[in-house]
Amino acid sequence: MSKGDKAKRRNGLTYAEAGVDIDAGNLMVEKIKPLVRATRR
């Protein structure tokens, strides 16, 4: 691990390193939009 890598890791994990898939989350939001819209008063 280079010095630059250590500096980046000082603040913790990236989303990807923590197991978060942003693209999958965005896809899920798009898929549930019609269901959420149906609950609008």
N, C-alpha and C positions, 0 to 999 in steps of 0.2 A: 504494500500500500504506500503510495507516494505521500509526500507532505501535503499536497493539495487535497488528496482524498481524505486525509485525516481532518483537515480543516472543515471540509464539507460535512463529515460525519459528526462533528462536535454537537450539532443541534438535533441529532437523532436520525431516524430512518426517513427515507422518501416514502411517498404513498405506495409505490410499487414494491419497495422492500418490505413494507408492512402488510403486503397482501391485498392492497386495494387496487381494483381494476377500474379506472375512471371510465373507459369506454363501455364496459359492461354496465356500470351505473347509469351512464347516459342512455344506453339502450333500454334499460329497465324503466327509466323515467318516461321515455317516449311510448313504451308499451302500456303504461298505466294511465297515461293522460286521458284517454276516453273514459276510463272508470272514475277517475277523479272528477272529471267534468260532469259526469252524471250525478254527482252528489251536490252540485252547486244549487244553492237555494234561489 
